[in-house]
């Protein structure tokens, strides 16, 4: 008789999902006209992170993801929920993991004991800025989707749904036990996309000096003497970019002049304890602006003797939801530029409810093909340097706020195809 065999690993396929092609997406638009795109994001690299370094040879399932009551070779039963995330029908089950006990407690240290290519370093910080010590499994996207790469499957070649996906790589199984809150950034397999800011003609030819200066900084092709200590910091707040601290402070002053109140950008720059007195701003002594004045009034990027003030300023700015972007060098992506990261956690059993995690929603399960395409990017990504990021992910950050031989005949279970369109 036939012996049913399933693959013990999963597979990731990828294609360019951008509307205009070339993995390029609009991310910053004009304040007064959202149809005017000022900055595009071009994705250049993708890296696999948090791949389990061990897995069971045979599938195991249980009602809670723990192995003490697991059924070997049992079938996976999917979970279903309504629009509010409320479970529907018969309950599903969990594919269990070798590290069920550790993941139940949430892994927050010694990540390399459990994963290849851990997202976090041993201090629990994402910073992966040293190219000579890249701990992630990184690829150029152009190589992943190259015409020389193998298509996802011969019979899918050229069909509207599947024809442009390329086989990227195989991935080991990684699942998380109940409750759903255990699906966090230190435990789930994911992909880090690295993008580069590209200023548009709308920005370079703009009448607003702030926008023109940003375009010049982003698209500067002069590499001699450039570096994170000479290029300006670009600041991002509430969907808009500012060239140097002087510009974001000027925008705050202009906002106050119109409203005479301490709200929005004014509060972000001058602090939560700032007050309006006699038509002027009395700033909070611990505000980002006050600390910036102590650090480096000329606005140059980094590396000063006043490191204590630099650190205090960055903490105050990011606490106020201001993001800082510093330039860096990536020879494979065109040299100097302003780069950022996007984090994607692989979805297995999508409950379709944004902000609510369901059972087995974020996982990698054997014998599944995950077909991935970034279809939209809503904003600029995470800064490469963690201390510049107001939304700096931590190890416990939730994922949602990725044979028989000889005379025996073999029936290989077909790959289960899951199409995940990614929006940032």
Backbone torsions as a table, in degrees:
resi	resn	phi	psi	omega
1	UNK	NA	173.4	-179.7
2	UNK	-83.2	140.2	174.5
3	UNK	-105.0	124.4	-179.1
4	UNK	-82.4	126.0	-177.6
5	UNK	-124.8	135.6	173.2
6	UNK	-120.7	153.4	179.3
7	UNK	-69.9	144.5	-178.7
8	UNK	-89.0	0.3	178.8
9	UNK	-127.5	169.6	175.0
10	UNK	-109.8	176.0	-179.6
11	UNK	-137.6	139.6	174.3
12	UNK	-106.9	128.6	171.0
13	UNK	-113.5	155.4	-175.0
14	UNK	-145.6	148.5	172.3
15	UNK	-146.6	162.6	174.8
16	UNK	-73.4	116.7	-178.5
17	UNK	-104.4	8.2	-178.6
18	UNK	-74.3	147.6	-176.8
19	UNK	-65.8	-40.5	-177.8
20	UNK	-92.6	-2.0	-177.9
21	UNK	83.9	177.2	177.1
22	UNK	65.2	22.6	177.3
23	UNK	51.8	38.9	-176.3
24	UNK	-118.8	135.6	-172.4
25	UNK	-136.9	140.6	174.4
26	UNK	-71.5	135.1	-178.5
27	UNK	-129.9	-26.7	179.2
28	UNK	-128.5	126.7	178.9
29	UNK	-117.3	167.4	179.8
30	UNK	-63.6	142.6	-179.8
31	UNK	-56.2	-39.5	-173.0
32	UNK	-97.6	-9.8	-178.7
33	UNK	-149.7	100.4	-176.1
34	UNK	-68.0	-11.0	176.4
35	UNK	-80.7	-12.1	177.9
36	UNK	-94.7	107.0	-178.9
37	UNK	-85.5	126.7	-179.1
38	UNK	-99.3	-37.3	-177.8
39	UNK	-135.7	130.4	172.3
40	UNK	-101.6	159.4	174.3
41	UNK	-117.5	122.1	177.2
42	UNK	-106.1	115.6	177.3
43	UNK	-76.5	128.3	-176.1
44	UNK	-118.3	-27.5	-178.2
45	UNK	-136.3	155.2	173.2
46	UNK	-138.7	139.7	-175.1
47	UNK	-133.6	133.3	174.2
48	UNK	-79.5	137.1	178.0
49	UNK	-133.8	153.8	175.2
50	UNK	57.2	51.5	174.1
51	UNK	-90.8	125.3	179.9
52	UNK	-50.8	135.7	177.8
53	UNK	-93.5	4.8	177.2
54	UNK	-153.8	147.7	178.7
55	UNK	-156.6	161.3	179.1
56	UNK	-75.2	143.2	178.0
57	UNK	-67.0	-36.5	178.1
58	UNK	-114.5	142.4	179.1
59	UNK	-59.6	142.6	174.0
60	UNK	-130.5	142.0	178.6
61	UNK	-132.4	151.9	175.0
62	UNK	-152.4	173.4	-176.5
63	UNK	-79.9	-13.0	-177.9
64	UNK	-134.6	3.0	178.8
65	UNK	89.1	0.5	178.2
66	UNK	-96.8	154.6	-173.1
67	UNK	-90.4	-7.5	-176.4
68	UNK	-69.1	-18.2	177.3
69	UNK	-130.4	28.8	-174.2
70	UNK	-76.8	148.3	175.2
71	UNK	-103.3	120.5	-180.0
72	UNK	-75.4	130.9	-179.9
73	UNK	67.8	15.0	176.6
74	UNK	-70.8	157.1	-179.4
75	UNK	-77.9	147.8	172.6
76	UNK	-79.9	132.8	177.2
77	UNK	-112.2	120.1	-176.2
78	UNK	-71.2	158.1	176.6
79	UNK	-101.7	142.7	177.7
80	UNK	-125.8	146.6	-179.4
81	UNK	-144.4	159.9	176.1
82	UNK	-85.6	-172.0	-175.3
83	UNK	-64.2	-17.4	179.2
84	UNK	-98.9	1.0	-179.0
85	UNK	89.0	3.9	178.9
86	UNK	-74.9	127.9	-178.2
87	UNK	-57.4	142.9	178.5
88	UNK	-121.3	148.7	173.3
89	UNK	64.7	-159.0	179.8
90	UNK	-66.6	140.7	178.9
91	UNK	-65.7	147.7	176.1
92	UNK	-84.0	-161.4	175.8
93	UNK	-140.7	-178.0	-177.6
94	UNK	-116.3	138.6	165.2
95	UNK	-80.6	126.5	-172.8
96	UNK	-87.4	161.3	-171.5
97	UNK	-122.9	150.9	177.3
98	UNK	-56.8	-37.1	-176.1
99	UNK	-100.4	40.8	-176.6
100	UNK	-59.1	-44.5	-177.2
101	UNK	-65.5	-44.9	-179.1
102	UNK	-65.4	-39.6	-178.6
103	UNK	-74.0	-25.8	174.6
104	UNK	-63.5	-36.8	178.9
105	UNK	-86.2	-11.5	-177.0
106	UNK	74.7	115.2	-179.7
107	UNK	-74.4	121.3	-178.5
108	UNK	-127.9	8.4	177.6
109	UNK	-161.6	168.5	179.9
110	UNK	51.8	45.1	-173.5
111	UNK	-61.3	-33.4	-177.9
112	UNK	-68.6	-12.1	175.4
113	UNK	-72.6	-20.0	-173.8
114	UNK	-118.2	-26.3	-171.9
115	UNK	-130.1	145.5	160.0
116	UNK	-81.4	143.9	175.9
117	UNK	57.0	53.8	-179.1
118	UNK	-61.6	140.8	177.9
119	UNK	-63.7	-42.6	-174.6
120	UNK	-98.5	147.8	171.3
121	UNK	-78.8	-179.1	-174.3
122	UNK	-70.0	-8.7	174.9
123	UNK	-93.0	2.2	-179.3
124	UNK	76.7	24.9	-179.1
125	UNK	-116.8	144.4	-176.5
126	UNK	-76.8	-31.8	-173.6
127	UNK	-28.6	118.2	178.3
128	UNK	-134.6	51.7	-169.0
129	UNK	-90.3	-9.2	-179.0
130	UNK	-93.2	106.6	-176.5
131	UNK	-61.8	-27.0	-179.1
132	UNK	-77.1	-9.7	-178.0
133	UNK	-134.2	44.5	-179.0
134	UNK	-70.9	112.9	-176.4
135	UNK	-89.4	-4.2	179.7
136	UNK	-93.9	162.5	177.5
137	UNK	-93.4	92.2	-166.5
138	UNK	-102.1	139.7	179.5
139	UNK	-133.6	148.7	167.2
140	UNK	-74.4	131.3	-179.2
141	UNK	-62.4	-36.5	178.2
142	UNK	-59.3	-32.9	177.2
143	UNK	-73.3	-37.6	-178.2
144	UNK	-63.5	-40.1	-175.6
145	UNK	-104.0	16.6	179.9
146	UNK	-60.2	150.7	176.4
147	UNK	-60.6	-21.9	179.8
148	UNK	-79.1	-12.9	-179.7
149	UNK	-77.1	153.2	-178.4
150	UNK	-70.5	134.5	175.5
151	UNK	-68.3	160.6	-171.4
152	UNK	-63.8	-35.1	179.0
153	UNK	-168.9	135.0	-174.7
154	UNK	-54.1	-44.1	-176.2
155	UNK	-73.7	-10.6	177.6
156	UNK	-93.9	-7.7	-175.8
157	UNK	-54.9	125.9	172.7
158	UNK	80.6	-2.5	178.2
159	UNK	-78.5	152.8	-174.2
160	UNK	-58.0	-36.0	-174.5
161	UNK	-81.6	-41.5	-168.6
162	UNK	-114.0	-8.8	-166.0
163	UNK	-63.3	-20.9	-174.6
164	UNK	-103.6	-1.6	177.8
165	UNK	-74.1	143.7	175.0
166	UNK	-118.2	145.7	176.4
167	UNK	-68.6	123.8	179.8
168	UNK	-93.3	-67.1	-177.9
169	UNK	-165.2	166.5	177.0
170	UNK	-95.6	149.3	-171.8
171	UNK	-137.4	140.7	178.9
172	UNK	-76.3	158.9	-178.5
173	UNK	-67.9	139.5	178.9
174	UNK	-148.2	110.7	-179.4
175	UNK	-127.4	159.7	-174.9
176	UNK	-122.1	130.6	-179.3
177	UNK	-74.3	167.1	177.3
178	UNK	-64.3	155.1	-0.8
179	UNK	-80.6	175.0	-175.8
180	UNK	-61.0	-24.6	-179.7
181	UNK	-65.3	-12.3	177.4
182	UNK	-75.8	-6.7	178.1
183	UNK	-81.1	92.6	-174.3
184	UNK	-127.9	169.3	-171.0
185	UNK	-64.2	-23.9	-179.0
186	UNK	-83.8	-11.5	-171.3
187	UNK	-115.6	-24.1	-173.9
188	UNK	-91.7	143.8	175.2
189	UNK	-73.0	134.5	-177.2
190	UNK	-146.7	-177.0	178.1
191	UNK	-129.9	133.0	172.4
192	UNK	-102.4	121.9	174.5
193	UNK	-98.8	135.1	177.1
194	UNK	-108.4	124.3	-178.1
195	UNK	-120.4	161.2	179.5
196	UNK	-124.8	133.3	177.7
197	UNK	-70.5	135.4	176.6
198	UNK	-128.2	116.5	178.3
199	UNK	-76.9	141.1	-178.6
200	UNK	-90.0	170.8	174.2
201	UNK	-61.4	-30.7	177.2
202	UNK	-61.2	-31.3	179.1
203	UNK	-83.1	-45.4	-176.8
204	UNK	-66.0	-27.0	-179.0
205	UNK	-103.9	14.3	-175.2
206	UNK	-74.8	149.7	178.5
207	UNK	-80.5	-15.6	178.2
208	UNK	-79.4	119.9	-177.2
209	UNK	-61.1	-36.5	179.0
210	UNK	-59.2	-46.9	-178.6
211	UNK	-67.4	-41.7	179.6
212	UNK	-63.3	-40.3	178.7
213	UNK	-65.5	-38.6	176.9
214	UNK	-63.0	-44.7	179.5
215	UNK	-60.5	-41.3	179.2
216	UNK	-63.4	-43.7	-179.8
217	UNK	-64.5	-44.5	-176.7
218	UNK	-67.9	-41.8	-173.4
219	UNK	-99.0	11.6	-179.7
220	UNK	-60.3	120.6	-178.1
221	UNK	-96.1	-0.7	179.6
222	UNK	-81.2	118.1	-175.9
223	UNK	-98.7	-21.2	-177.6
224	UNK	-66.4	121.5	176.5
225	UNK	82.5	-3.8	178.9
226	UNK	-76.1	153.7	177.5
227	UNK	173.9	171.2	-176.7
228	UNK	-66.9	-12.2	178.2
229	UNK	-97.4	-2.0	178.6
230	UNK	-121.8	-28.9	175.8
231	UNK	-75.7	149.2	179.9
232	UNK	-73.0	153.0	166.8
233	UNK	-73.1	136.0	171.9
234	UNK	-104.2	130.5	-176.1
235	UNK	-104.9	145.5	-177.0
236	UNK	-131.1	125.8	179.6
237	UNK	-147.1	128.6	174.8
238	UNK	51.1	43.7	173.7
239	UNK	85.8	6.4	-176.4
240	UNK	-132.8	150.2	-177.8
241	UNK	-103.0	148.2	179.1
242	UNK	-133.3	134.5	-179.1
243	UNK	-89.2	107.8	-178.5
244	UNK	70.1	163.7	-179.2
245	UNK	-67.0	-32.5	178.7
246	UNK	-57.6	-37.7	-177.7
247	UNK	-72.5	-39.1	179.9
248	UNK	-71.7	-33.6	176.2
249	UNK	-68.0	-40.6	177.7
250	UNK	-61.7	-40.8	178.5
251	UNK	-64.1	-37.1	177.2
252	UNK	-66.2	-41.7	178.3
253	UNK	-62.2	-41.2	179.5
254	UNK	-64.9	-38.3	178.5
255	UNK	-65.8	-41.2	179.3
256	UNK	-66.3	-39.2	-179.8
257	UNK	-60.0	-31.4	-179.5
258	UNK	-81.1	-36.0	-171.4
259	UNK	-107.6	-24.4	-175.5
260	UNK	58.1	27.1	178.2
261	UNK	-132.0	156.6	-179.7
262	UNK	-95.4	87.5	179.6
263	UNK	-138.2	167.2	172.0
264	UNK	52.7	-124.3	-176.7
265	UNK	-63.4	-34.0	179.6
266	UNK	-59.7	-45.9	179.5
267	UNK	-67.1	-37.6	179.8
268	UNK	-63.0	-39.7	-177.3
269	UNK	-81.6	-44.1	-171.9
270	UNK	-101.5	-2.4	171.7
271	UNK	102.0	156.2	-177.3
272	UNK	-69.8	-21.9	179.9
273	UNK	-97.4	7.1	178.4
274	UNK	-64.3	150.7	-178.9
275	UNK	-134.1	154.5	174.0
276	UNK	-96.1	118.6	-179.2
277	UNK	-133.5	119.0	176.7
278	UNK	54.5	42.2	176.7
279	UNK	77.0	9.2	178.9
280	UNK	-127.6	166.6	-180.0
281	UNK	-97.6	124.9	170.5
282	UNK	-99.0	106.1	-169.7
283	UNK	-79.1	156.0	174.3
284	UNK	-69.7	131.6	-177.8
285	UNK	-63.7	-20.9	178.6
286	UNK	-104.4	17.2	-178.5
287	UNK	-72.3	163.9	176.9
288	UNK	-60.1	-38.9	-178.7
289	UNK	-67.3	-42.7	179.5
290	UNK	-62.3	-41.1	-179.5
291	UNK	-74.4	-32.3	175.5
292	UNK	-63.2	-40.5	178.9
293	UNK	-62.0	-32.1	177.5
294	UNK	-77.2	-26.7	-175.5
295	UNK	-82.7	-68.6	-172.1
296	UNK	-157.3	89.6	-175.1
297	UNK	-63.7	-18.0	-178.4
298	UNK	-83.3	-2.6	169.9
299	UNK	79.3	1.6	178.0
300	UNK	-69.5	157.1	-160.6
301	UNK	-62.4	-52.6	-161.9
302	UNK	-157.7	-172.6	169.7
303	UNK	54.4	76.0	176.8
304	UNK	-128.6	163.2	174.8
305	UNK	-64.9	-21.8	-175.0
306	UNK	-90.2	57.3	-175.9
307	UNK	-61.7	-32.5	-179.5
308	UNK	-65.7	-36.8	178.5
309	UNK	-73.7	-36.9	177.5
310	UNK	-59.8	-48.2	-178.7
311	UNK	-63.7	-41.3	179.7
312	UNK	-65.7	-40.6	178.2
313	UNK	-62.6	-47.7	-178.3
314	UNK	-61.4	-39.5	179.1
315	UNK	-64.9	-41.1	179.2
316	UNK	-66.5	-41.9	-178.7
317	UNK	-65.9	-48.1	-178.5
318	UNK	-68.7	-31.6	175.4
319	UNK	-63.8	-27.0	178.1
320	UNK	-90.1	11.5	178.3
321	UNK	69.5	27.9	173.0
322	UNK	-97.5	127.8	179.6
323	UNK	-98.5	140.3	-179.9
324	UNK	-112.9	128.7	176.9
325	UNK	-115.4	124.6	177.5
326	UNK	-113.8	145.2	-178.3
327	UNK	-71.3	159.1	176.0
328	UNK	-155.1	175.1	-175.3
329	UNK	-115.0	130.5	174.0
330	UNK	-138.6	102.1	-174.4
331	UNK	-58.7	-37.4	-176.9
332	UNK	-71.8	-20.0	-178.0
333	UNK	-111.2	20.2	173.5
334	UNK	104.2	10.1	174.9
335	UNK	92.3	-138.8	-176.9
336	UNK	-67.8	145.9	177.9
337	UNK	175.7	179.0	177.0
338	UNK	-103.5	109.3	-174.9
339	UNK	-110.0	155.3	175.9
340	UNK	-150.9	171.0	-175.8
341	UNK	-114.5	151.0	168.7
342	UNK	-127.2	133.3	-177.5
343	UNK	-108.4	127.9	177.9
344	UNK	-123.5	129.7	178.7
345	UNK	-105.1	126.5	-170.4
346	UNK	-64.7	127.1	179.5
347	UNK	-92.7	134.7	178.1
348	UNK	-113.2	-51.6	-177.4
349	UNK	-121.5	72.5	-173.3
350	UNK	-63.6	122.8	178.5
351	UNK	-84.8	-4.5	175.5
352	UNK	73.1	10.4	-178.7
353	UNK	-116.2	108.4	-179.7
354	UNK	-64.6	133.4	177.4
355	UNK	86.6	-6.0	178.7
356	UNK	-123.9	116.5	-179.4
357	UNK	-86.5	134.7	177.3
358	UNK	-106.2	169.5	178.7
359	UNK	-59.0	134.9	177.0
360	UNK	58.9	23.6	-179.3
361	UNK	-70.8	-42.2	-179.7
362	UNK	-110.6	108.4	-175.9
363	UNK	-167.5	166.6	167.1
364	UNK	-123.9	121.4	-177.4
365	UNK	-118.4	136.7	-178.0
366	UNK	-52.2	153.4	174.7
367	UNK	65.4	19.1	175.7
368	UNK	-112.6	141.8	169.6
369	UNK	-102.0	126.1	177.0
370	UNK	-108.0	114.5	-176.2
371	UNK	-100.0	116.0	-168.6
372	UNK	-113.8	140.2	174.3
373	UNK	-154.2	127.3	174.5
374	UNK	-78.7	114.8	-175.5
375	UNK	-101.8	-18.4	-178.6
376	UNK	-161.2	144.6	172.5
377	UNK	-125.7	121.6	-173.4
378	UNK	-88.6	-19.3	-175.9
379	UNK	-161.6	174.4	174.6
380	UNK	-64.6	151.9	-174.7
381	UNK	-87.1	-171.1	179.8
382	UNK	-71.8	137.0	174.4
383	UNK	-60.9	150.0	177.9
384	UNK	-62.7	-34.0	-177.9
385	UNK	-93.3	118.9	-170.9
386	UNK	-61.0	-34.4	-177.8
387	UNK	-70.2	-9.8	177.4
388	UNK	-92.2	2.2	-168.2
389	UNK	-111.5	114.9	177.1
390	UNK	-68.5	-21.6	179.1
391	UNK	-109.7	35.5	-175.9
392	UNK	-57.9	110.4	-179.0
393	UNK	-65.3	145.3	177.1
394	UNK	-114.4	167.5	179.6
395	UNK	-54.7	-32.2	-178.6
396	UNK	-99.7	15.6	175.7
397	UNK	-68.7	128.2	-179.5
398	UNK	-61.7	149.0	179.2
399	UNK	-65.4	-29.6	179.0
400	UNK	-121.0	118.6	167.5
401	UNK	-108.3	NA	NA
402	UNK	NA	NA	NA
403	UNK	NA	149.4	-179.1
404	UNK	-114.4	148.9	-173.7
405	UNK	-128.5	173.9	179.1
406	UNK	72.2	-134.4	-168.9
407	UNK	-85.8	4.1	-178.5
408	UNK	-82.5	129.9	174.8
409	UNK	-79.3	144.3	-173.6
410	UNK	-123.7	131.6	172.6
411	UNK	-109.9	109.2	-180.0
412	UNK	-87.6	125.6	177.7
413	UNK	-60.5	133.1	-179.6
414	UNK	-65.3	149.6	174.3
415	UNK	-57.7	134.7	171.2
416	UNK	-84.6	121.6	-173.7
417	UNK	-94.9	127.2	176.1
418	UNK	-125.2	121.1	-177.7
419	UNK	-99.3	117.6	-178.7
420	UNK	-115.8	108.7	172.6
421	UNK	-87.0	127.3	-170.9
422	UNK	-101.7	128.6	172.8
423	UNK	-122.2	129.0	176.3
424	UNK	-101.8	NA	NA
